[in-house]
Amino acid sequence: MYDLLVVGAGPYGLSIASHAADAGLSLRVFGRPMASWRDNMPAGMFLKSEPWASNLSDPAGRWRLDAYCATRGTAARHGQPIPVEMFAGYGLWFARNAVPEVDERTVTRIAARPGFFEAVTEDGETVRARTVALAVGVLPFTEIPAALRALPRDLVTHSSHHGDLERFRGRDVTVIGGGQAALETAALLAEQGTRVRVLARAGRLGWNDVPPPWERPWWRSARSPHSGLGCGWRNWFYAERPGLYRRLPEPTRARIAATALGPAGAWWVRDRVEGSVEVLLGHEVTAARAVPGGVRLEVTGSGRVETEHVIAATGFRATRDRLGLLAPALRDSLAVVADGSPEVGRDFESSHPGLFLAGLVTAAGFGPAMRFVHGATFTAGTLVRGVRRRLRTGLPDAAIPAPGRRGAAQAVRG
């Protein structure tokens, strides 16, 4: 019986595991380290976050991105984006040095039992633990517009489905969306010889500004401080005070989670899009059907677009019902907030005692930082403190959900 089972080995899962090991907890870590960064992002992409805001978290702060870059004979400099391949390599280096051995098997099911949790791996092994930290990243939560969902995957995919865009060389592709994923995907497609267009609902594209220098006159920093989510006091609050963010009224948190840091392209991708990629603004897909050679899209604004393939760069919805590896009785027992995501307490514990959540699925509770690597530092330390508190108090019998009851487990908050 382990103290903690960490499911997921991306930036959040690895950071949690590092803090848990340092705290002396007995733990198992499952997942392929940095899998989504290695497998689901095409070569040539860059991190949108600043290098200094892209560290995984270990208690001593030894295994930072700049330290890894130094081992590779390069530097992590403010204002210079980091290639995704380098960041994935950094995560693997972090896993080797700051985390106990990672079991790369997939956990397929987690169920609650009296006083503990039971996890089943892809090859049938059963592992028991008193607490679980679920850090499954973003891939379970991909969002494709309703008009496109009925089409087969050879015609419509999500932007996160592609680790290689080579299959689209010389073809006609339409990218849906107006954020970084859409614009960078479109730029990479155009640069390899794909005929590509972007359809965006907004009337104009948003572009992030070039970040100001790290060293600035004090009065400039006072007016608009740097933060892990960009400059400005509002971004600083989201990035550096997620614990205070959680104290905001739920309607305020829901509004911010839905609107803050909206779709925008990084400054360094703008020149690669403008003049190279056809952009159709004020366009929304209302219907789609397969036709010989591809897809016919019915679109507001221009009527009809025919293309060979559609890539939906339309983000993610981290709702409770998409946590498919949780046994139905456990999943359905979780309390939710207005956007359908699971409710979490002050230390990331769900409404089911002993089940902790991390990453995008907690953004409604702790704010926009949970959508970025930067949020892993606050999450790891806070969550592990919550795990230790839960281990001291134990799992109450009332926490075991009754099969078939939706939203039943509300008691015993951390």
N, C-alpha and C positions, 0 to 999 in steps of 0.2 A: 504494500500500500504506500503510494507516494504522497507527499504533502501537496504537490502541485503538478498538474499536467498542462503544459503549454502547447497549444495546437496552432501552428503557424510559425514559419521561420523567416518572415520578412523583417523589416526594420522594427516593428513593434514587438513581434514575438521574440526576436533575438535580444532586444533590449530588456524585456521583462525577464527572460531567462538569465541574463547576466546579473541583474539585481537580485533575483531569487537565489541564485547560487551563492552570491556574496553574503546573503542573509542566512545561509546555512540550511536552506530548505532542501529536502530530497525531492528531485523533480525529474521528469522526462520531458523532452522537447521533440515534437513531431513536425515534419514538414521539410520540403526541399528548400534549403536556404536561398533566399532572394529569387524564388522561382519566377514570380511575375516580372521582375526586372530582367531576368535572364531570358525568359521564354516569350514574353508578351509585349516587348517593346523593340521596334526595329532598330537595327544599327543606324547610327547617324542622329539619333535623338539625344537631347540634352535635358538635364534637370532644370526645371524652372526656378527652383529655390537657390538661394545663394549657397556657396560651399560651406560657409560657417554655420548655416542654418540646416545643414543636411547630415548632422552627426547622429549615428546610433548612440545609445546611452549605456555606459558602464559606470558603476558607482565611483570609481577613481578618475574617470575622464581620461583614461590613457589611450583608448582606441578610437581616436577621432579621425575624421576624413583627412585632415591636413597631415596627420602622422602617417596615414597610409600613402598619401600622395608622395610624401618625402621618401618612402621606401621605393617608389617607382621612378625617382629622379625628376619629379615634377612638383608643382606647387598648386595649392588650392587658394586662389586669389579672389578677393571681392570683385564682383563685376565680370567675372569670367566663368561662363557656364561649364558645368562638369558633364562630360559624356556619360550616357547611361551605362555603357560598358564599364567605365571606370568605377561608377558607383556600385554596380553589381559586384565587381571585384573587391571593392572595399567591404561590402557586406559579407562576402565569403571570408575575407581576412579577419573581420570582426568575429565571425562565428568560430573560427579556429582558435582565436586567442582569448576571447572574453566569455565564451559560452561552453557549458558541458557538451558532451557529444550529442549531435543532433541525429535523430532517427529519421531518415528520409521517406519512410513509408507514410502513406496517406491515412488519416483517421476518417473512417466512413460513418461512424455513428457514436454519439455520446448520449447516455441515458443516466437519469438520477436513480440512485438506490438509497435505502435507509442509511444515512451517515456518510455516504461517499458517492462518487461518480464512476461510471464504467464506460470505457472507450474501446471500440473495436477497430482494429487496423484493417487495411485492404486485404491482407492475407489471413485474417481471422483471429489474430491474437487479441486477447482481452487484457486491458490495463486498467488498474483501479487507482483512484486518487481522491484525496479528501476535498481538493478544490481544483477548478479548471480555469485557465485563462484562454479565452478564445480570441485569437489574433489572426483572422482569416483574410485580412486585406480587403481588396475591392472586387476581385473577380466574381464572387458569388452574387454581386449586386449590380451587374451590368444592366443598363436601361436602354431599350430599343423602342422607338416610337411605335404606338399602337398600329399605325397604318402599315408598318413593315413587318410585324411579328409573324404573320402567317407565311411569309416567303421562306424558302429553304436557304440553308447556310451557304450554298454555292452562289447565291445571288445577293444575300444581305449578311453582313457581319458587323460586330462591334469593333471599334478601334483597338480595344484591348485584346482582341483575338489574334493579333498579328505580331509575330516576332520577326517576320521577313515579308517585305512588300514586293519581292522579285516576281511573284506570280502575276502581278499586275503590269509588268513592263509591256509597253506597246498597246495597252488596252484603254478602255474608256471607263473611268470611275467617278462616281459622285459621292462626295463626303458631306454628311449632314452634321451641322453644328457650327458654332462660331467661337469656340474656346481654343485653348492651347492644343489639345489633342487633335482637333479638326485641322487647325492651321498648320501645325508641324507635320501631320500626316500628309496633308495636301502638298506641302513644300517638298517633302521627300519623294512623293509620287511624281511630281513634275520634274524633279531633278534626275529621275531615272528614265524619263521618256514616256511616262503615262499621261494621257490626256485626262485632265482632272478639273473638276469644278467643285466649288463649295456652295452649299445651300444653307443660309442662315435666316432664322426668324427675325432677328433684330434688324433695325433700319441702318445700322452701321456697325463696323467691327470695333471692338475695344482693344487697345494696345497698352501694355505696361510701359512706363517710362524707363529710360536708362537709369540705373540706381545712382544716387549721388555718391561721391567719394566717401570712403570709410572715415578718413580724417577730415573733419570739417570744423569751421568756427563753431564755438560752443552755442552761439545763439541760433545757428541753423539746426544743430542737433536738438536743441530745446524745442524748437518749433515743430520739427518733424523727425522724431528719433527713428533710428534703424530698428527693425524687429525681424523675427524669423518669417514674417508674412508680408514684409514690405515696410516702407516708411510711413510714419504718421502715428499719432497717439491711439487712434482707434485700432489700427493693426497691431500696435504694441500691446494693447489690452488683450486682444484675441490671442496673440502669440505667447505672451509672458504671464498671463493671469487666468488660465482656464479654470482654476479653482474658484475665483471670484465670479467668472462668467456663469458658472453653474448656479450661483445664487440669484441670478436675474429671474424675473417672473417667466414662467414657461411660455406665455405668448410672445414675449420679447425674444427669448431664445429661439423660438420657432421662426420668427420673422428674420432674425439675423442669419440663422442657419440656411434659410432659403435664399437670401439675397446677398450676403456679404461675399466679397471677392468673386464676383460674377465672371462670366465668360470673358476672357481677354487673352490675347497672344503676347508672348514675351517679346521684348524689344528686339532681340537678336534674330527673330524669325520674320519680322515685318518685311525687310527687303527681299526675302526669299519668296514671299507670297505676292506682294504688290507687283504687278507687271508680268507675273509668271503664271498665276492661277486665276481662272475665271471665278469671280465671286458674285453670287446672286443673293442680294439682300432683301429682306422682307418677304422671304419665301418659306412656306411651310408645306410639308407633304401631307396631303389629305387622304390619299389612297394610292395603292400600288398593286401591280399585278405582273406576273411573269409573261413575257412575250418572247418570240423567237429572237435569240441573241442576247437576252438580258431582262431588264426591268423597265416598265413604263410607270413613271411617277406622275400623279396628278398633283399639281403644285399651285398654291395661291400665288398670284403675281404674274406667272408666265404660262399658266395653263398646263403644260405637259413637258416632261423631260424624259428622254430615253437614254439608258446607260447600260453598260454591261454588268456593273456591280455597284452596290451601295455599301459604303462604310459609315455606320452610325457612330459618330464621336459625340454621343449624347449623354455621357456621364453615367452616374450610378445612383441607385435608390437603396439605401441600407435599411430595409424593413425586416421585421421579425420573421415574416413568412419565408424569406429567402435564406434563412439559416438552416439549410437542408440537412446538415449533418447532426443536428440535434434531434433526438427522438421526439415524435409528435407530442407526446404528453408533456415533455419538458419544454419544448418550443412554445406550445400553445399556452402554457402557464405563465409565460413572461408578460409582465405589465408593459404597456407601450405608451409612448407620448404621441402628440398630435400628428406627426409625420409618419407614424407606423413603425418607427424604430424602437428597440427595447429601451425601457427606462433604466437608468443606472444611478447608483448612489454616489456619495462623495468620493469613494475610492474605487469606482468603476465596477462595483458589485451589482449584478442584475437583481431583479425582484426575487429571483430564486437564490437563496443563500448558498455561497460557495461557488457560484458561476459568475466569473468576471469576464468583461468584454473590453476590447481594445480596438483603436483605430477608427476608421470611417463610421462604423456603426454607433459610435459614441458622440458624433459631432453635434447632435441635437442637445446633448447634455453639457458638453464641455467646449463647444464652439468650433470655429473654422480651423483651428490648429490641428484638430484630429484628422483633417483631410491631408495633412502633410507630414513628412518625416520629422519635422521639427517637434511635433506633438509627442513623439515617442519618449522624450526625456521626462516630461511631466508625468506621462502615463506610467512608465516603468516604476519609478519610485513610489508614486501614490498607490498604484495597484498592488505592489508587493507588500506595502504596509497594510493594506486592506486584507490581503491573504493571511498575513501573520495574525491579524486581529481575528479573522474568522477561524483560524486553526485553534486559537485560544478558547473561543466560545463554542466551537463545534457546530454541526448542522442539526437544527431542530427537526423532530419528526414531522412537524407541520409543513416543512419545506418540500416534502416529497409530493409531487403533483399527482392528482388523481387522473387517470387516463380519460380523455374525452372532455375534460373541463377546460374551457378557454378562459384565460385571464384570471385564474383562480389564486395563484400564489402572489400575495401582496405583502405578506408580513415579513418581519425580521430584516430590516434594512441595515446596511453597514454604516 
